[in-house]
């Protein structure tokens, strides 16, 4: 259904913001020491001729989206090249509509076509998850621009008054259920009361020292904590996400138990374990969960859920995971590319979904609706989002109704990167009393208030 509020994209600009980590961040078998954030500005116009611009941003987290032994420089260069292609494709995309409509059309059409063309003749084809992350900055910017054009918060537009079609035009229920998406819109799945602050999950990465005995003298002396106890004390943390290896059960169990012991001593309430897609047999996870339940039941009680132990290519590795989810809630993360993958995951035994805006705002909202309609629990997980990327991330968590807060760890790995944004939204870029506060995020679009943020951008690519 055509509406006067429909927009089309007139053009896009791409900026790269490189960031160095203060300490290494281990991702599975790889370690992140720097990342490039892709910041995108899009120009749009409504059918009625109102023009506006919007912003989106995503870290191009190479190790997370494209794991493997391929040289890092090759993977990063490919993703940057793909982002450059997206500038052209979005600028030439002719569709009018609400962002849910035009972004969905782009994801299902031009993005898939571009990735296929991009990979022709390449020694190492770029995966779909990498393409989604590249596209997410553009997608987020379109949503922001729509809100700016209408002078409305973007989350006030995910309903029948503004969208061109209900959810049944985008997603389908699982077979054998009574779920229907006819006359349903994303707003129908938001909580009745949207919070302005959330509990913050802190990441205990694979290389993070938890005891003084693990210090080697190379730690930064920059005024920020290094040891886990110091982070807990300074930020009042109550939720810890523990990165595990997934291929060394002795190390994984010892890590889970050590962090659990510190958590009990310091008043932390909740834990989660992230195996980083490296496990191939559910028995590996089950044995660790059973052992921790037997030897330290208090830590087992604190373990709220388990995150993505198995390879993210769920169609290539359709592992039955019911035995794991019978022990603890089991959340898809890297596998949850879109609602179709979540539907497959549910059939295999997954019980929850970790949403990420880096897979596009459009896809995250559709996945949220599908999962909620089918009784699956939700979390919103971080991609170590700094700067503008933090804002859509926490707004998604606030509107999704997660089981417990939101993961937010950019302040651990590159806190100074967000200094200009933190002057406008100070409690969003620091954790106090175990919480982040985003009450300063307001106004049209995502409420970035970019006009108040004094950040100098490089020349566009």
C-alpha positions in Angstrom: 0.0 0.0 0.0 1.5 3.3 -1.1 1.7 6.1 1.5 2.8 9.7 1.2 5.3 9.0 3.9 7.1 6.4 1.8 10.7 7.2 1.0 13.3 6.3 -1.6 17.1 6.5 -1.3 18.7 9.2 -3.3 22.3 8.5 -2.5 24.8 7.2 0.1 28.2 8.1 1.4 30.7 5.8 3.2 33.3 6.7 5.8 35.8 4.4 7.5 36.8 5.0 11.2 39.7 2.8 12.3 40.0 1.8 15.9 42.8 0.1 17.9 41.8 -2.1 20.9 43.5 -1.3 24.3 43.6 -5.1 25.0 43.2 -8.0 22.6 39.8 -9.6 22.1 39.8 -13.3 21.3 37.2 -14.5 18.8 37.2 -18.3 18.6 40.6 -19.3 17.1 41.4 -15.6 16.2 42.3 -12.4 18.1 41.1 -8.9 17.3 43.5 -6.0 18.0 41.9 -3.5 15.6 38.7 -2.9 13.7 37.4 -0.6 11.1 33.9 0.9 11.6 31.9 1.6 8.5 29.8 4.8 9.0 27.2 5.5 6.3 25.1 8.5 5.5 22.1 8.1 3.2 19.9 10.8 1.6 16.2 10.1 1.1 13.1 11.9 0.0 9.4 11.1 0.7 6.8 10.9 -2.0 5.7 14.3 -0.9 9.2 15.7 -1.5 10.5 16.0 2.0 14.3 15.4 2.0 16.3 14.0 5.0 19.5 12.2 5.8 20.2 9.3 8.1 23.2 7.6 9.7 24.2 4.0 10.3 27.4 2.4 11.6 28.8 -1.1 12.0 32.2 -2.5 13.0 33.5 -4.6 10.2 34.4 -7.4 12.6 36.3 -9.6 10.2 37.1 -12.4 12.6 33.5 -12.8 13.7 31.8 -12.7 10.2 34.4 -14.6 8.3 36.3 -17.0 10.5 39.1 -19.2 9.1 42.7 -19.3 8.1 42.3 -16.9 5.2 44.7 -13.9 5.6 43.1 -11.1 7.6 44.1 -8.4 5.0 42.3 -10.4 2.3 39.1 -10.6 4.2 39.1 -7.0 5.3 39.9 -5.7 1.8 37.1 -7.8 0.4 34.6 -6.4 2.9 35.6 -2.9 2.2 35.4 -3.4 -1.5 31.9 -4.9 -1.0 30.9 -1.8 1.1 32.0 0.3 -1.8 29.8 -1.6 -4.2 26.9 -1.1 -1.8 27.2 2.7 -2.0 26.5 2.4 -5.7 23.7 -0.2 -5.4 21.8 1.7 -2.7 22.2 5.0 -4.6 20.6 3.4 -7.6 17.8 1.5 -5.7 14.5 2.8 -7.1 12.0 1.5 -4.6 9.7 3.7 -2.5 8.3 2.5 0.8 8.7 2.2 4.6 12.2 1.1 5.5 10.9 -2.4 6.4 9.7 -2.7 2.8 12.5 -1.2 0.9 15.3 -2.7 3.0 13.7 -6.2 2.9 13.5 -5.9 -0.9 17.2 -4.9 -1.0 18.2 -7.8 1.3 16.3 -10.4 -0.8 17.2 -9.0 -4.2 20.2 -6.7 -4.8 22.3 -7.8 -1.8 22.0 -11.5 -2.8 22.7 -10.7 -6.4 25.7 -8.5 -5.5 27.2 -11.2 -3.3 26.9 -13.8 -6.0 28.5 -11.5 -8.6 31.2 -10.4 -6.1 32.2 -14.0 -5.4 32.6 -15.1 -9.0 36.2 -16.1 -9.6 37.3 -15.3 -6.0 39.7 -17.7 -4.4 37.9 -17.3 -1.1 34.2 -16.5 -1.5 32.8 -14.0 1.1 30.1 -15.5 3.3 26.5 -14.2 3.6 27.1 -13.1 7.2 29.9 -10.8 6.0 27.6 -9.4 3.4 24.9 -8.7 6.0 27.3 -6.9 8.2 28.5 -4.7 5.4 24.9 -3.9 4.4 23.8 -3.3 8.0 25.2 0.2 8.2 23.2 1.2 5.1 20.1 -0.5 6.3 20.3 1.2 9.7 20.9 4.6 8.0 17.7 4.1 5.9 15.7 3.5 9.0 17.2 6.6 10.7 16.6 8.7 7.6 12.9 7.7 7.5 12.4 8.9 11.1 14.3 12.1 10.3 12.0 12.7 7.3 8.9 12.3 9.4 10.3 13.9 12.5 9.4 10.8 14.5 11.4 8.2 16.5 11.8 5.3 14.2 10.3 2.9 16.7 7.1 4.8 16.5 6.7 3.9 12.8 6.7 0.1 13.0 3.0 -0.2 12.7 0.0 -0.1 10.3 0.0 3.7 10.2 3.3 3.8 8.4 4.3 0.4 7.1 3.2 -0.7 3.6 2.4 -4.3 4.6 1.9 -6.5 7.7 4.4 -9.1 8.8 2.8 -11.9 6.8 4.4 -10.3 3.7 7.9 -10.8 5.2 7.8 -13.9 7.4 6.0 -17.2 7.6 5.1 -19.3 10.7 6.6 -22.7 11.4 4.5 -25.6 10.2 2.2 -27.2 12.7 1.7 -24.0 14.8 -1.3 -21.7 15.2 0.9 -18.6 14.7 -0.3 -16.0 12.2 1.4 -12.8 11.1 -1.7 -11.4 9.3 -2.5 -7.9 10.6 0.5 -8.1 12.9 3.3 -5.5 13.0 6.6 -5.2 14.9 5.1 -2.8 17.4 2.8 -5.6 18.5 5.8 -7.5 19.9 7.3 -4.6 21.8 7.0 -4.5 25.6 4.2 -2.4 27.1 6.8 -0.2 28.8 10.0 0.6 27.0 12.9 1.0 29.6 15.4 3.8 29.4 18.1 1.8 31.2 19.2 -1.8 31.1 21.5 -4.2 32.9 24.8 -4.4 31.1 26.6 -7.7 30.3 30.4 -7.6 30.6 32.5 -9.8 28.3 35.2 -12.0 29.9 37.1 -12.7 26.7 39.6 -15.6 26.3 42.6 -13.4 26.8 41.3 -11.3 29.7 43.2 -11.8 32.9 41.0 -12.8 35.9 43.8 -13.1 38.4 47.0 -11.2 39.1 48.9 -14.4 38.4 47.8 -14.0 34.7 49.3 -10.5 34.3 52.5 -10.4 32.1 53.4 -6.7 32.5 52.2 -5.7 29.0 48.8 -4.6 30.2 47.8 -1.0 29.4 48.2 1.7 32.1 45.4 4.0 30.9 43.2 4.4 33.9 40.8 1.7 33.0 40.5 -1.6 34.9 42.4 -4.7 33.7 41.5 -7.5 36.2 37.9 -8.8 36.3 37.4 -8.0 40.0 38.3 -4.3 39.3 35.8 -4.1 36.4 33.1 -5.6 38.7 33.9 -3.2 41.5 34.1 -0.1 39.3 31.0 -0.7 37.1 28.9 -2.6 39.7 28.5 -5.5 37.2 25.9 -8.2 37.8 26.1 -10.0 34.4 29.2 -11.7 32.9 29.5 -13.4 29.5 32.3 -15.9 29.5 34.1 -16.7 26.2 35.2 -20.3 26.0 37.3 -22.2 23.5 35.0 -25.0 22.5 37.9 -27.4 21.7 39.6 -27.7 25.1 37.2 -29.0 27.7 39.7 -28.9 30.5 40.4 -25.2 29.9 36.7 -24.4 29.4 35.6 -26.0 32.6 38.4 -24.4 34.6 37.6 -21.0 33.1 33.9 -21.3 33.8 34.5 -22.4 37.4 37.1 -19.7 38.1 34.9 -16.9 36.7 32.0 -18.4 38.6 33.9 -18.4 41.9 34.8 -14.7 41.4 31.2 -13.9 40.5 29.9 -15.5 43.7 32.6 -13.6 45.8 31.7 -10.3 44.2 27.9 -10.4 44.0 27.5 -11.0 40.3 24.1 -12.6 39.7 24.1 -14.0 36.1 26.5 -15.8 33.8 26.4 -17.0 30.2 28.9 -19.2 28.3 29.8 -18.5 24.7 31.6 -21.4 22.9 32.1 -19.3 19.8 30.9 -21.8 17.1 33.8 -24.2 17.7 32.0 -27.3 19.1 30.8 -30.1 16.8 29.3 -32.6 19.2 26.6 -31.7 21.8 28.2 -34.1 24.2 31.1 -31.6 24.7 28.8 -29.0 26.0 26.6 -31.4 28.0 29.6 -32.8 29.8 30.7 -29.4 31.0 27.2 -28.4 32.0 26.7 -31.7 33.9 30.0 -31.4 35.6 29.5 -27.8 36.8 26.0 -28.7 38.0 27.5 -31.6 40.0 30.6 -29.9 41.4 29.4 -26.3 41.8 25.6 -26.1 41.6 25.6 -22.4 42.6 27.5 -21.5 39.4 25.1 -23.8 37.4 22.2 -21.8 38.8 23.8 -18.5 37.8 24.2 -19.8 34.2 21.3 -18.1 32.5 21.8 -19.5 29.0 24.4 -21.0 26.6 25.3 -19.2 23.4 26.1 -20.7 20.0 28.4 -23.6 20.6 28.1 -25.0 17.1 29.2 -24.0 13.6 27.1 -21.1 12.3 26.5 -22.7 8.9 23.4 -24.4 10.3 22.2 -25.7 7.0 25.6 -27.4 6.4 25.7 -28.6 10.0 22.1 -29.4 11.1 23.1 -30.7 14.5 20.3 -31.9 16.8 20.8 -29.8 20.0 17.8 -30.9 22.1 20.1 -32.5 24.6 21.8 -29.2 25.3 18.6 -27.1 25.5 17.2 -29.6 27.9 19.9 -28.6 30.3 20.1 -24.8 29.7 18.4 -22.3 27.3 20.4 -22.5 24.1 20.6 -19.3 22.0 21.5 -18.9 18.3 23.8 -16.1 17.5 26.0 -16.4 14.4 23.5 -18.9 13.0 20.6 -16.6 13.3 21.1 -14.8 10.0 17.4 -14.3 9.5 14.0 -15.7 10.5 14.4 -18.7 8.1 17.5 -19.9 10.0 15.7 -19.3 13.3 12.9 -21.5 12.0 15.4 -24.3 11.2 17.2 -23.8 14.5 13.9 -24.1 16.5 13.3 -27.5 14.7 16.8 -28.6 15.8 16.2 -27.7 19.4 17.5 -24.2 19.9 15.3 -22.3 22.3 16.5 -18.7 22.1 17.9 -16.1 19.7 20.6 -13.5 20.2 19.7 -10.5 18.0 22.3 -8.2 16.5 21.8 -4.9 14.6 24.9 -5.8 12.6 22.7 -8.3 10.7 20.6 -5.3 9.7 17.9 -3.5 11.7 15.3 -4.9 9.3 16.4 -8.5 9.8 16.7 -8.1 13.6 13.1 -6.9 13.8 11.8 -9.7 11.7 13.8 -12.2 13.6 12.5 -10.7 16.9 8.9 -11.0 15.8 9.3 -14.5 14.5 11.0 -15.7 17.6 8.6 -14.1 20.1 5.6 -15.4 18.2 7.0 -18.9 18.5 7.8 -18.7 22.2 11.6 -18.3 21.9 13.5 -16.2 24.3 15.6 -13.2 23.2 18.9 -11.5 23.9 20.6 -8.6 22.2 24.4 -9.3 21.8 27.2 -6.9 21.1 29.6 -6.7 18.2 31.7 -4.4 20.5 29.7 -1.5 19.2 31.3 1.9 19.7 30.2 5.4 18.7 26.9 5.6 16.8 26.7 1.8 16.5 25.9 1.6 20.2 22.6 3.5 19.9 20.5 1.3 17.6 22.0 -1.7 19.5 20.6 -0.7 22.9 17.3 0.6 21.4 16.8 -2.9 19.9 17.4 -4.5 23.3 15.0 -2.0 24.9 12.2 -2.8 22.4 12.9 -6.6 22.1 12.2 -7.4 25.8 15.3 -9.5 26.4 15.6 -12.1 29.2 18.2 -9.9 30.9 19.6 -6.5 29.7 22.0 -6.1 26.9 25.6 -7.0 26.2 27.8 -3.9 25.9 31.6 -4.2 25.9 33.0 -1.4 23.7 34.0 0.4 26.9 36.2 -2.5 27.7 38.2 -2.7 24.5 38.2 0.8 23.0 36.5 3.2 25.5 38.1 6.4 24.2 36.8 5.7 20.6 33.4 7.0 21.7 34.5 10.1 23.5 32.6 12.6 21.2 29.4 10.6 21.5 29.8 10.1 25.2 29.8 13.9 25.8 26.2 13.9 24.5 25.1 10.5 25.9 27.4 10.0 28.9 25.6 7.2 30.7 25.3 5.2 27.4 29.0 4.8 27.0 29.8 3.9 30.6 28.3 1.3 33.0 27.4 2.3 36.5 25.6 0.2 39.1 25.7 -2.6 36.5 23.5 -0.5 34.1 23.6 1.6 31.0 21.2 4.6 30.8 20.1 5.9 27.4 17.5 8.4 28.5 19.5 11.1 26.5 18.7 9.2 23.3 15.6 11.0 22.0 14.2 12.8 19.0 13.6 11.7 15.4 15.2 8.6 13.8 17.4 6.7 16.3 17.7 9.8 18.4 21.5 10.0 17.8 21.4 13.8 18.0 24.3 13.9 15.6 24.1 17.7 15.4 25.3 17.8 19.0 28.2 15.3 18.5 31.5 17.0 17.7 33.1 14.2 15.6 35.3 15.0 12.6 34.8 12.5 9.9 37.4 11.6 7.2 36.7 12.2 3.6 34.1 9.8 2.2 35.3 6.7 0.4 
